[in-house]
Structures are given as C-alpha cells and as structure tokens.
Amino acid sequence: MLTTRFVNGAPNWIDVGTSDIDGATSFYGALFGWRFQSAGPDAGGYGFFQLDGKTVAGGVQTTPEQGPPSWTVYFQTPDAESTAKAAEQAHGRVFFPPMDVMGQGTMAVLADQAGVPFGLWQPALTKGFDVANEPGSLCWVELYTPDIAAAAAFYHATLGLETSAVPFPGGTYTCVNPSGAGENAMFGGMVPLADDPTEAESGPYWLPYFEVAEVDTVVAKAAELGGRVRMPATDVESVGRIAKLADPYGARLAVIKSVPQET
C-alpha cells in the first residue's frame, strides 16, 4: 500500500496540469474537500491541494502546448539525474530534465517506453504528500499499457520496480512494488490496454486512484459538477467499489472505497 514513509521507487507526489486551475480548484474542492494554496509568486502559478491542512497533491494551469489536462504521478528517486539517464537507456524519453525546485527537491518529467508521462521527485525539504490511503488522498496508481512485459522491464530498469501476478476475478492482475519491499509495499498495478474498453481508445497512461468514503455519492457529485463518468461505480471482489472519472477539463482519475485489508 501507499505510505508517507517514502521508499525509493514508490509514488511520493502527484499533481494535475489543467487548462483552468480556478475551475479545477472548485471541482476538487467540492468533490474531495480540497483547498488550493499557492506556492508563492515565484512558483509560476503552482500550488498545493490541501485537506484538513495536509497536502494531498499539487496543481498548476498549463497550456495546450504542454499537453492535455492530466494527472502526473511522481516516483521517489535518490538521484534524479541517474534515473533520467536510466530511463533513456531503457528506451524512454526525458520531457523535462531534472531541475531544482526552490530547494524543496529535484523534479523531472519522463516518458516510458510506450510514451506514458511520469515524474521523478528527489526529496529535499519537501519529502512528498502528507497523507495517503485516507479519504480524499491518493491510495493506488495503475498503468494502462499495450505491453505489460515491456513496461515491467522499463520500470525495473529505471526505478527498480518489481512486478508480481496476483489472482484476480477472471484472471490475474500485475501488481507493482519497490525493489525488495515485498507484497505489503504494493502501490499499484499494470493493466493491458486492450483488455479494458474504457481505456483502449484513450491510449496508455498512469491512472491515480483516490480513496473516498462513498463512491456513488462522489460519482453523482462529479457528474453534477461537470465531470464525466468514464466507468460507473462497480464492485470488485476483495478490492472495493471503484469508478473512473474525468474532471471537467479532461484529466482522468479513479475513486475507490477499499475493502479493509487483513493485517
């Protein structure tokens, strides 16, 4: 599971680039109870979504030239420069090379072997988000990709991630965890793009899941606020009740009320 006891290779940050940051602030505020706080006049409009005073994500207004509105998942690395080089050697690309962010850490935005954007965050003063797995915060990430084996090889070479096949209703699910961390540290999965008609037309990408207290209420609220229901609320055995959404500007996300896990 995701944790704020960050380990290398695991997600430690997430942000949304949107064509309307004020509109996105209104949408996510009503949906999750988030409040937006500017990072200051030198941050280029970047700011933090907070829930009960704790940072859960970042956000910034972007231009069409920067790509369509979307969520970006960032993975912890101890050395962004070497990780970016490893990504290139594994047939990925560097969209934005590593850069210092006002002493808070070093960030970069890369693309994997299938062209899927993802970020790196090398912590300094800011370690990552303040909360995970609680209602209104990130709890899981899922990669939709045309080739599971190629993706597994890329993320292993780049971030040291390990994959494992987990029995799932109707087949198996490819889970992802940091190197050597074991099953208790699973934070996401990989899904063949062709197996999911919801995703097949939209191309490969990382999908963030946010924990919620009541999926159906959130889905109805999202539609009321101008969002799109991409997959209605659905029960998944031993996992929870999930739904896939898009915000009013097109950024894709999912929500889940997780089944309590045995400890």
C-alpha positions as CSV (number, residue, x, y, z in Angstrom):
1,M,0.0,0.0,0.0
2,L,1.0,3.6,-0.4
3,T,2.6,5.2,2.6
4,T,4.1,8.6,3.6
5,R,7.1,6.6,4.9
6,F,8.5,7.0,1.4
7,V,10.8,4.5,-0.2
8,N,12.7,4.7,-3.4
9,G,10.6,3.7,-6.4
10,A,7.3,4.4,-4.8
11,P,5.0,7.3,-5.6
12,N,5.7,10.3,-3.4
13,W,3.9,13.1,-5.3
14,I,1.1,13.7,-7.7
15,D,-0.1,16.8,-9.5
16,V,-2.7,17.9,-12.1
17,G,-1.9,20.1,-15.0
18,T,-5.2,21.8,-16.1
19,S,-6.4,24.4,-18.6
20,D,-8.3,26.1,-15.7
21,I,-6.8,26.0,-12.3
22,D,-9.6,28.0,-10.7
23,G,-12.2,25.7,-12.2
24,A,-10.2,22.6,-11.1
25,T,-9.9,24.1,-7.6
26,S,-13.7,24.4,-7.5
27,F,-14.2,20.9,-8.8
28,Y,-11.8,19.1,-6.5
29,G,-12.9,21.3,-3.6
30,A,-16.5,20.2,-3.9
31,L,-15.5,16.6,-4.8
32,F,-12.9,15.9,-2.1
33,G,-13.0,18.9,0.2
34,W,-9.6,20.1,-1.0
35,R,-8.4,23.7,-0.7
36,F,-5.8,25.2,-3.0
37,Q,-2.9,27.2,-1.6
38,S,-0.5,29.0,-3.9
39,A,3.2,28.0,-3.6
40,G,4.1,31.7,-3.9
41,P,4.9,34.3,-6.6
42,D,8.0,32.5,-7.8
43,A,6.2,29.2,-8.4
44,G,4.7,30.0,-11.8
45,G,1.1,29.5,-10.6
46,Y,1.9,26.2,-9.0
47,G,0.1,25.4,-5.7
48,F,-0.9,22.7,-3.3
49,F,-4.2,21.0,-2.8
50,Q,-4.7,20.5,1.0
51,L,-7.2,18.5,3.0
52,D,-7.5,19.4,6.7
53,G,-4.3,21.3,6.4
54,K,-2.4,18.4,4.9
55,T,-1.0,18.5,1.4
56,V,-2.5,15.7,-0.8
57,A,-1.5,16.9,-4.3
58,G,-0.2,19.8,-6.5
59,G,-1.8,21.7,-9.3
60,V,-0.9,24.2,-12.0
61,Q,-2.5,25.8,-15.0
62,T,-1.0,24.5,-18.3
63,T,-1.2,25.5,-21.9
64,P,-2.3,23.3,-24.9
65,E,1.4,23.2,-26.0
66,Q,2.2,21.4,-22.7
67,G,-0.3,18.6,-23.5
68,P,-3.9,17.9,-22.5
69,P,-5.1,18.3,-18.8
70,S,-3.9,15.3,-16.9
71,W,-2.6,13.9,-13.6
72,T,1.1,13.1,-13.3
73,V,2.4,10.5,-10.8
74,Y,5.9,11.2,-9.4
75,F,8.1,8.4,-8.1
76,Q,10.8,8.8,-5.4
77,T,14.4,8.7,-6.5
78,P,17.6,9.3,-4.6
79,D,19.3,10.7,-7.8
80,A,17.1,12.2,-10.5
81,E,19.9,12.6,-12.9
82,S,20.9,9.0,-12.9
83,T,17.3,7.8,-13.0
84,A,16.7,10.0,-16.1
85,K,19.7,8.5,-17.8
86,A,18.5,5.0,-16.9
87,A,15.1,5.8,-18.4
88,E,16.7,6.9,-21.7
89,Q,18.9,3.8,-21.8
90,A,15.6,1.7,-21.3
91,H,14.1,3.4,-24.4
92,G,12.2,6.1,-22.5
93,R,12.4,9.9,-23.0
94,V,13.1,12.9,-20.9
95,F,10.4,15.6,-21.3
96,F,11.7,17.9,-18.6
97,P,15.2,17.3,-17.3
98,P,15.9,17.3,-13.6
99,M,15.7,20.7,-12.0
100,D,15.8,22.1,-8.5
101,V,12.5,23.4,-7.2
102,M,13.4,26.2,-4.9
103,G,15.3,23.9,-2.6
104,Q,12.3,21.7,-1.9
105,G,13.6,18.9,-4.1
106,T,14.5,17.9,-7.7
107,M,11.9,17.1,-10.2
108,A,11.8,15.7,-13.7
109,V,9.2,14.5,-16.1
110,L,10.0,11.5,-18.3
111,A,8.1,9.1,-20.6
112,D,8.3,5.4,-20.5
113,Q,8.9,3.1,-23.5
114,A,5.3,3.4,-24.6
115,G,5.3,7.2,-24.3
116,V,3.5,7.4,-21.0
117,P,4.5,10.5,-19.0
118,F,5.5,10.2,-15.3
119,G,7.5,12.2,-12.9
120,L,10.5,11.9,-10.6
121,W,10.8,13.6,-7.2
122,Q,14.1,13.6,-5.4
123,P,13.2,14.9,-2.0
124,A,15.0,17.7,-0.1
125,L,12.9,20.0,2.2
126,T,9.6,18.5,0.8
127,K,9.5,14.8,1.1
128,G,6.2,14.3,-0.7
129,F,2.5,14.4,0.0
130,D,1.4,14.5,3.6
131,V,-1.3,11.8,3.6
132,A,-2.1,8.7,1.6
133,N,-4.8,6.0,1.8
134,E,-7.3,8.2,3.7
135,P,-10.5,9.6,2.2
136,G,-9.6,12.4,-0.2
137,S,-6.0,11.2,-0.8
138,L,-4.1,9.0,-3.2
139,C,-4.2,5.3,-2.5
140,W,-3.2,3.4,-5.7
141,V,-1.9,4.0,-9.2
142,E,-2.5,1.9,-12.3
143,L,-0.6,1.9,-15.6
144,Y,-2.6,1.1,-18.7
145,T,-0.1,-0.1,-21.3
146,P,0.0,-2.0,-24.5
147,D,2.7,-4.4,-23.3
148,I,2.9,-5.5,-19.7
149,A,6.3,-7.3,-20.1
150,A,7.9,-4.3,-21.8
151,A,6.5,-1.9,-19.2
152,A,7.7,-4.2,-16.3
153,A,11.2,-4.3,-17.8
154,F,11.3,-0.5,-18.3
155,Y,10.2,0.4,-14.7
156,H,12.5,-2.2,-13.3
157,A,15.5,-0.8,-15.2
158,T,14.5,2.8,-14.4
159,L,13.1,2.7,-10.8
160,G,13.9,-0.8,-9.6
161,L,10.2,-1.7,-9.5
162,E,9.2,-5.4,-9.2
163,T,6.0,-7.0,-10.5
164,S,4.0,-10.0,-9.4
165,A,0.9,-11.8,-10.7
166,V,-1.9,-11.7,-8.2
167,P,-5.1,-13.9,-8.6
168,F,-8.0,-11.7,-9.6
169,P,-11.6,-12.4,-10.6
170,G,-11.4,-13.6,-14.2
171,G,-7.7,-13.9,-14.3
172,T,-4.6,-12.3,-12.8
173,Y,-3.5,-8.7,-12.1
174,T,0.0,-7.5,-12.3
175,C,0.9,-5.7,-9.1
176,V,3.9,-3.3,-8.6
177,N,6.1,-2.7,-5.6
178,P,9.5,-1.1,-4.9
179,S,12.6,-3.4,-5.2
180,G,12.9,-5.8,-2.3
181,A,9.9,-4.3,-0.4
182,G,7.6,-7.3,-0.8
183,E,3.9,-7.6,-1.2
184,N,3.0,-5.3,1.7
185,A,4.5,-2.4,-0.2
186,M,2.4,-2.9,-3.4
187,F,1.3,0.5,-4.5
188,G,-0.1,-0.1,-8.0
189,G,-0.7,-2.3,-10.9
190,M,-0.3,-2.7,-14.7
191,V,-3.3,-3.5,-17.0
192,P,-3.1,-4.5,-20.6
193,L,-4.6,-1.6,-22.6
194,A,-6.5,-3.9,-24.9
195,D,-8.3,-5.7,-22.0
196,D,-10.2,-2.6,-20.9
197,P,-12.6,-0.9,-23.4
198,T,-12.8,2.1,-21.1
199,E,-9.1,2.8,-21.8
200,A,-8.4,1.3,-25.1
201,E,-9.3,4.4,-27.2
202,S,-7.5,6.9,-24.9
203,G,-4.0,5.4,-25.1
204,P,-1.6,4.4,-22.4
205,Y,-1.3,6.4,-19.2
206,W,-1.0,6.3,-15.4
207,L,-4.3,6.5,-13.6
208,P,-4.4,7.7,-10.0
209,Y,-7.0,6.3,-7.5
210,F,-8.3,8.4,-4.7
211,E,-9.8,6.8,-1.6
212,V,-13.3,8.0,-0.8
213,A,-15.9,7.3,1.9
214,E,-18.8,6.7,-0.5
215,V,-18.2,6.0,-4.2
216,D,-21.7,6.5,-5.5
217,T,-22.0,9.9,-3.8
218,V,-18.7,11.1,-5.3
219,V,-19.7,9.9,-8.8
220,A,-23.0,11.7,-8.7
221,K,-21.3,14.8,-7.4
222,A,-18.6,14.7,-10.2
223,A,-21.3,14.5,-12.9
224,E,-23.2,17.4,-11.2
225,L,-20.0,19.5,-11.3
226,G,-19.4,18.9,-15.0
227,G,-17.1,15.9,-14.8
228,R,-17.5,12.8,-16.8
229,V,-18.2,9.3,-15.5
230,R,-16.0,7.1,-17.6
231,M,-16.9,3.9,-15.7
232,P,-19.8,3.8,-13.3
233,A,-19.4,2.6,-9.7
234,T,-18.6,-1.1,-9.8
235,D,-17.8,-3.6,-7.1
236,V,-14.6,-5.6,-7.5
237,E,-14.3,-8.6,-5.2
238,S,-11.8,-8.4,-2.5
239,V,-10.8,-4.9,-3.7
240,G,-13.6,-2.5,-3.2
241,R,-16.1,-0.3,-5.1
242,I,-14.5,1.7,-7.8
243,A,-15.4,4.3,-10.5
244,K,-13.5,6.0,-13.2
245,L,-14.0,9.7,-13.8
246,A,-12.6,12.7,-15.7
247,D,-12.7,16.2,-14.4
248,P,-14.4,19.0,-16.4
249,Y,-11.2,19.7,-18.2
250,G,-10.4,16.1,-19.2
251,A,-7.9,14.9,-16.5
252,R,-8.6,11.3,-15.7
253,L,-8.8,9.8,-12.2
254,A,-10.5,7.0,-10.3
255,V,-12.1,6.8,-6.9
256,I,-12.4,3.7,-4.7
257,K,-13.8,2.7,-1.3
258,S,-11.3,0.0,-0.5
259,V,-12.2,-3.3,1.2
260,P,-10.4,-3.3,4.6
261,Q,-7.3,-5.4,4.2
262,E,-6.5,-8.1,6.8
263,T,-3.4,-7.4,8.8
